[in-house]
Each structure stands twice: as structure tokens, then as C-alpha cells.
Amino acid sequence: MSSPDPQVRAARNPSSPPASPSPSPSVRGPVVAVTGAATGIGALLTERLAASEEIRQVVAIDERRGECAEAEWHILDVRDPAIAEKLRGADVVVHLALDLDLGSDAAARTAYNVRGTQTVLTAAAAAGVHRVVLCTSAMVYGALPDNELPLSEDAELRATAEATGVADLLEIERLARRAPRAHPGLNVTVVRPALLVGGTDTALTRYFESPRLLVVADSRPAWQFCHVDDLCTALEYAVLEKVDGELAVGCDGWLEQEEVEELSGIRRMELPSAVALGAAARLHRIGLTPSPAGDLAYTMYPWVVSGSRLHSAGWRPRWTNEEVLAELLEEVSGRHTVAGRRLGRKDATAAGAAGATVALLGAAAVVRRARKARRRI
């Protein structure tokens, strides 16, 4: 899950944050701590909660100060055990400090994501927090040809560790299930958004930056989006305890591949499965693209979710799949990506629309032939 990254600036000396939450006595409601509060989803949620009459106080935690002046800021790494003291007095913690950047070193990313979640859960229990809200992704269900349309929240998590960041998300899910047993009295809610759009940069949003939409022969893609605004309202429902447990969130329904192509105006490039998966694996292995072959499965098979628990609680998405796709296409306009690799304007112009795709696939084929030739020597 990658988050939008609005511009932030330092508003005061981060070395002198307030020592503890100081909720307004005139407002009832929970004190909510948000990690990763300076940027992305964390910044949007912090602003939303700070403006809500149902929230007594927002405690914002990040490695730098964000723009929300109404929140109480603490500047530290979520892996620092000192976070327990900063959470004292909070009723709910929303943990959004995750690194799912395509450019991050995989080992460092995992160390940050898993250790950070472990520390926050342990610190929350030690501080007397009664609810932690975690955010993973509907990708944890896996993209498989026999998936039901749509999947219920209780569906088995069948994802593998082959896609970007999914191994981390599966480990976070495991920590979420284990935490209430390890810390009696701690309630853990997990929110799983569909393909997130709204200032995000992931392997799946980059799919729509390509000159041709790669379609694997005999695959059955189904596209469901989740706008960041809808994710924030779903997280707010969890914070206010209007719903709990494992929650899936996204637009109602889904779009078939043909509908996506018609709405986007981008034509397809269809390849046999062996060619597409083999090329994707080789391109990633030799460092030409940031996306492993496992990312391709999420463009081949459905992973649509129902969101029934949120719906039963009265939540509804404000965005449709068609509207979110239109916003995504506007966001990526002017970008040129092939097989997950961003091209500069000069490279894209020189290669041409379809030519860039063929060039990268051809590069993989050349590498493969060269390796075969070396083995024959």
C-alpha cells in the first residue's frame, strides 16, 4: 500500500514536543493517536479526525512534523520503544507508518514495517490503549483464478510473498491476529483497501501509465478501486467503534478489463502467460524494472472485495470505480511506464508507445539468449 505524499513543512522545533496528550475537556469522544501522520493517508486522516466533533484529541506521531496544527505532535521513529509513553492517555491508535515504496530496499522495508507494527502493538498494550487499527490491503486475499466475485472479509488469505510488499502485509496480518491473545483487552481492527488511488504510486497504479495495457492470455482480471477519501472515512468508522474486526473497503462492484480499456482509451497488448511472466521475472532479476513477477497476478485474476461489514454499519463509498479510474488517469497523464519502469519523456518519445514495451520485453529475451549461449560454451 503506498500513500499520497502532500508537501509538508516544519512549523516548529520538533525537538520540543508536548510531553503527553492534553484533550479538550469540553469535547467527548476518544483520544486518537495516528502514526505516519505527517504524510499520505496519515496526514489526510489526521486532518479529518482533528476536524471531527466526535474526536476529543488527535496525537500525531511521525519522524517529522506535519501540517495539522490542531494535532499534538511527537517526533520519533515508530520502532522506538519510547512510543509507549507518547501513547499513554490515548484510547485508539491508527498505525499508518508503513513503507511500501517500490524503490525501497526490500530487507530494509520489511524491517521497518514488521518491527514498527510489533512495537506499536506492544506499546499500545503497555500504555493502556484499548483499540489499534491497522491498514494492510485487499491484496492479502491473493489474486487467483478461482476467487469468488466478490470475496467476503472472512475469505482465506491466500496471497503469496511474491508481490511487492505483500509478505510484509501478511506478517502484519499475523501480528494482528496474535496481538489480542498476547495482550488481553487489546482490540485490533484491520482495514484492507482495494487498489488504492489518490496520490499513490504502486505497481498497480503504474499499470495505467503504460502505452498499452498488458493483458495475459486466458486471464480474468476484474478491477476494483478504493479512493483515499473513502479509506479515510472507513478508518474513521473503525476509530469510532462503529465497526470492528477485519474490514474490506472499496468501491461498489468492479470493472471488467474490456470496460477499463473502453473508459481509459488505452489499447491492450496481449501476451501468452509464459512469455509475460517469464519476461517480468527476468526484467526484475536484472534490475530493469522494480516490480517482481508476482505483481502481474493482480492484473490477471480478481481480488474484488464485498465490504459487507462496513456496509452493514452504514458506511458507503462516495466514489465509483469509474470515477476513481478517471482520477487515476488524470494523475498519471504525462507519465510513461513500461513493465513497472518509469521512462523519461525523451526515452518514451524515442521508443514510441508500443515500441517501449517491445524494447523491454526484447531486452529480457536478449538476456535469456545470452545466458543460454554462455551455458553452451
C-alpha positions in Angstrom: 0.0 0.0 0.0 1.6 3.3 -1.0 0.2 6.6 0.3 -0.2 10.1 -1.2 2.6 12.4 -0.2 1.4 16.1 0.2 4.0 18.8 0.8 4.8 19.3 4.4 6.9 21.9 6.2 8.4 22.3 9.6 6.2 24.5 11.8 8.2 24.5 15.0 11.2 22.9 16.6 10.5 19.1 16.6 12.9 18.5 19.4 10.4 20.1 21.9 7.1 18.3 21.5 4.5 18.3 24.3 5.1 15.5 26.8 1.6 14.0 26.8 -1.9 14.3 25.2 -3.9 17.3 26.5 -7.5 16.7 25.4 -10.1 19.4 25.5 -12.4 18.8 28.4 -15.3 20.3 26.5 -15.3 17.6 23.9 -16.4 14.0 24.5 -15.0 11.2 22.4 -11.8 9.2 22.1 -8.2 10.4 22.1 -6.7 9.0 18.9 -3.1 8.6 18.1 -2.1 8.3 14.4 1.3 7.1 13.3 2.7 8.1 10.0 0.7 11.3 10.5 2.9 13.8 8.5 2.3 12.5 5.0 0.0 10.4 2.9 -3.0 8.7 4.3 -1.8 9.5 7.8 -1.9 13.2 7.0 -5.3 13.1 5.5 -6.7 11.1 8.4 -5.1 13.3 11.0 -6.7 16.4 9.4 -10.1 14.7 9.2 -10.0 13.5 12.8 -8.8 16.8 14.1 -11.8 18.5 12.5 -14.3 16.0 13.8 -16.6 16.9 16.7 -16.6 13.2 17.7 -12.9 13.2 18.4 -11.6 14.7 21.6 -7.9 14.9 20.7 -5.5 13.8 18.0 -1.9 12.8 18.8 0.2 12.8 15.7 3.4 10.6 15.5 6.0 10.7 12.8 9.7 11.3 12.1 8.9 14.9 11.1 6.1 17.3 11.9 3.2 17.6 9.5 0.9 20.5 8.8 -2.1 19.8 11.1 -1.8 22.5 13.7 -4.7 21.1 15.8 -2.9 17.8 16.5 -0.4 17.2 19.2 2.9 16.2 17.6 5.5 13.7 18.8 8.6 13.3 16.6 10.1 9.8 16.7 10.5 6.5 14.8 7.6 4.0 15.4 10.2 1.4 16.2 11.4 3.3 19.2 10.0 1.7 22.4 9.7 5.3 23.8 6.5 5.5 21.7 4.7 3.7 24.6 5.0 6.9 26.7 3.6 9.0 23.8 0.6 6.7 23.6 -0.3 7.0 27.2 -3.8 8.5 27.5 -4.8 7.5 24.0 -7.9 5.4 23.5 -7.3 4.3 19.9 -4.1 4.1 17.8 -4.3 4.1 14.0 -1.0 2.7 12.7 -0.2 4.0 9.2 3.6 4.3 9.3 4.3 1.7 6.5 6.9 1.8 3.7 5.5 0.2 0.5 7.7 2.3 -1.8 8.7 0.5 -5.0 12.2 2.0 -4.7 12.8 0.9 -1.1 15.4 -1.9 -0.3 13.2 -5.0 0.3 15.0 -6.0 3.5 15.0 -2.5 5.0 11.3 -2.1 4.1 10.4 -5.4 5.9 12.5 -4.4 8.9 10.6 -1.1 9.2 7.1 -2.4 8.5 7.2 -5.5 10.7 9.3 -4.2 13.6 7.2 -1.0 13.5 3.9 -2.8 13.8 5.3 -5.1 16.6 6.5 -2.1 18.5 3.2 -0.2 18.1 1.1 -3.1 19.2 3.3 -3.8 22.3 3.5 -0.1 23.2 -0.3 0.3 22.8 -1.0 -2.6 25.2 1.6 -1.2 27.7 0.0 2.3 27.5 -3.5 1.0 28.2 -4.8 1.7 24.7 -7.9 -0.5 24.1 -8.0 -0.4 20.3 -5.4 -0.5 17.5 -6.4 0.0 13.8 -4.1 -1.4 11.2 -4.2 -0.9 7.5 -3.0 -3.6 5.1 -4.5 -4.3 1.6 -7.1 -6.5 -0.1 -4.0 -7.9 -1.9 -3.6 -10.3 1.1 -6.5 -12.3 -0.2 -4.4 -13.1 -3.2 -5.3 -12.8 -6.9 -6.4 -16.3 -8.0 -8.4 -17.7 -10.9 -10.9 -19.4 -8.6 -11.5 -16.4 -6.4 -15.2 -15.6 -5.7 -16.6 -12.3 -7.0 -16.7 -10.6 -4.6 -14.7 -12.0 -1.7 -16.1 -11.8 1.8 -14.0 -10.4 4.7 -13.7 -14.0 6.1 -12.2 -15.4 2.9 -8.9 -17.2 3.4 -5.8 -15.1 2.9 -4.2 -16.9 0.0 -1.6 -14.4 -1.2 2.0 -15.4 -1.6 5.1 -13.3 -0.8 5.9 -12.8 -4.5 4.3 -9.4 -5.0 5.8 -6.0 -3.8 5.2 -5.6 0.0 2.7 -8.4 0.3 5.0 -10.5 2.5 5.1 -7.6 5.0 1.3 -7.2 4.9 0.8 -10.9 5.5 3.1 -10.7 8.5 1.2 -7.6 9.8 -2.0 -9.6 9.5 -0.4 -12.4 11.5 0.6 -9.9 14.2 -2.9 -8.5 14.3 -4.4 -12.0 14.9 -1.9 -12.8 17.6 -2.0 -9.5 19.5 -5.3 -9.9 21.4 -4.0 -13.3 22.7 -0.7 -11.8 23.7 -2.3 -8.7 25.2 -5.7 -9.4 26.6 -8.0 -6.4 26.4 -6.4 -5.1 23.3 -8.8 -5.0 20.3 -7.2 -5.0 16.8 -9.1 -3.9 13.7 -7.6 -4.5 10.3 -8.7 -2.4 7.3 -8.0 -3.9 3.8 -8.5 -1.4 0.9 -8.8 -2.4 -2.7 -6.5 -0.8 -5.3 -5.8 2.5 -3.6 -5.9 5.7 -5.7 -5.4 9.3 -4.8 -1.7 10.4 -4.9 -0.5 6.8 -4.7 2.4 5.2 -6.6 2.3 1.4 -6.8 3.0 -1.3 -9.3 -0.8 -1.4 -10.0 -1.3 2.3 -10.5 1.7 2.3 -12.8 -0.1 -0.3 -14.9 -2.2 2.6 -16.1 0.9 4.7 -17.1 1.8 2.2 -19.8 1.3 2.9 -23.5 -0.5 -0.4 -23.8 -2.4 -2.3 -21.1 -0.7 -5.7 -20.8 -3.2 -8.5 -20.8 -2.2 -12.0 -20.2 -3.9 -14.5 -22.5 -6.7 -16.5 -20.8 -6.6 -14.4 -17.7 -9.7 -13.0 -15.9 -8.9 -9.6 -14.5 -11.5 -7.6 -12.5 -10.7 -4.1 -11.4 -11.9 -2.6 -8.1 -10.6 0.7 -6.8 -10.6 2.5 -3.4 -10.2 6.2 -3.3 -8.1 7.5 -0.4 -11.0 9.7 0.8 -13.2 6.5 1.2 -10.4 4.8 3.0 -10.2 7.7 5.5 -13.9 7.5 6.2 -13.7 3.8 6.7 -10.8 4.3 9.1 -12.9 6.8 11.0 -15.7 4.3 11.3 -13.2 1.9 12.9 -11.8 4.6 15.2 -15.3 5.5 16.5 -16.0 1.8 17.0 -18.9 1.8 14.6 -17.5 -1.4 13.2 -14.6 -3.8 14.1 -12.8 -7.0 13.1 -11.4 -7.5 9.6 -12.8 -4.9 7.2 -12.5 -4.7 3.4 -13.1 -1.3 1.7 -13.5 -0.3 -1.9 -15.9 1.0 -4.5 -19.1 -1.0 -5.0 -18.7 -3.7 -7.7 -15.9 -3.9 -10.3 -14.9 -3.2 -13.9 -14.1 -5.9 -16.4 -10.9 -5.5 -18.5 -12.9 -4.5 -21.6 -14.6 -1.7 -19.6 -11.3 -0.4 -18.3 -9.9 -0.3 -21.9 -13.0 1.5 -23.2 -13.0 4.0 -20.3 -9.3 4.7 -20.5 -8.9 4.7 -24.3 -5.7 2.6 -23.9 -5.5 -0.4 -26.1 -4.3 -3.8 -24.9 -1.1 -5.8 -25.7 -1.9 -9.4 -25.2 0.8 -12.0 -24.4 0.9 -15.7 -23.6 1.2 -16.3 -19.8 4.6 -18.0 -20.1 6.0 -15.0 -22.1 4.6 -12.3 -19.9 5.5 -14.0 -16.5 8.9 -15.1 -17.8 9.8 -11.6 -19.1 8.6 -9.9 -15.9 10.7 -12.2 -13.8 13.9 -11.7 -15.9 13.4 -7.9 -16.2 13.1 -7.7 -12.4 16.0 -10.0 -11.8 18.4 -8.0 -13.9 17.3 -4.7 -12.3 15.4 -3.2 -15.3 12.1 -3.0 -13.5 11.1 -2.5 -9.8 8.2 -4.9 -9.9 8.6 -8.7 -9.4 6.6 -11.1 -11.5 4.2 -11.6 -8.6 2.8 -8.2 -9.1 1.5 -9.3 -12.5 -1.0 -11.8 -10.9 -3.0 -8.8 -9.6 -3.6 -7.7 -13.2 -4.6 -11.2 -14.3 -7.1 -12.5 -11.7 -9.8 -11.0 -9.5 -9.3 -9.9 -5.9 -12.6 -7.9 -5.6 -14.0 -7.5 -2.0 -17.5 -7.1 -0.8 -17.1 -4.6 2.1 -20.2 -6.1 3.7 -19.2 -5.3 7.3 -18.7 -1.6 6.6 -21.9 -1.6 4.6 -23.8 -3.2 7.5 -22.6 -0.5 9.8 -24.0 2.2 7.5 -20.8 3.2 5.6 -21.0 3.8 1.8 -18.2 4.7 -0.7 -18.6 8.2 -2.1 -16.6 7.2 -5.2 -17.5 4.8 -8.0 -15.0 2.7 -9.9 -15.5 4.7 -13.0 -14.8 8.0 -11.1 -11.7 6.7 -9.4 -10.3 5.3 -12.7 -10.9 8.8 -14.3 -9.0 10.4 -11.4 -6.1 7.9 -11.7 -5.8 8.5 -15.4 -5.7 12.2 -14.8 -3.0 11.8 -12.1 -0.8 9.6 -14.4 -1.2 11.7 -17.5 2.2 12.5 -19.0 4.0 9.7 -17.2 5.4 6.8 -19.2 5.9 3.5 -17.6 6.7 0.1 -19.2 6.7 -3.1 -17.2 6.7 -1.0 -14.0 9.7 1.0 -15.1 9.3 4.8 -15.4 10.7 6.3 -18.6 11.8 9.8 -19.1 10.0 11.9 -21.7 12.9 11.6 -24.1 13.1 7.8 -23.7 9.3 7.4 -24.2 9.3 9.7 -27.3 12.3 7.8 -28.8 10.9 4.4 -28.1 7.3 5.1 -29.2 4.2 3.9 -27.4 4.3 0.2 -28.3 8.0 0.2 -29.1 9.0 0.8 -25.5 7.1 -2.3 -24.4 8.7 -4.4 -27.1 12.1 -3.0 -26.3 11.9 -4.0 -22.7 10.5 -7.4 -23.5 13.1 -7.8 -26.1 15.8 -6.9 -23.6 14.6 -9.8 -21.4 14.8 -12.2 -24.4 18.3 -11.0 -25.3 19.5 -11.6 -21.7 17.9 -15.1 -21.8 19.6 -16.0 -25.1 23.0 -14.7 -23.8 22.7 -16.9 -20.7 21.9 -19.9 -22.8 24.9 -19.2 -25.1 27.2 -18.9 -22.1 26.0 -22.3 -20.8 26.8 -23.9 -24.2 30.4 -22.6 -24.0 
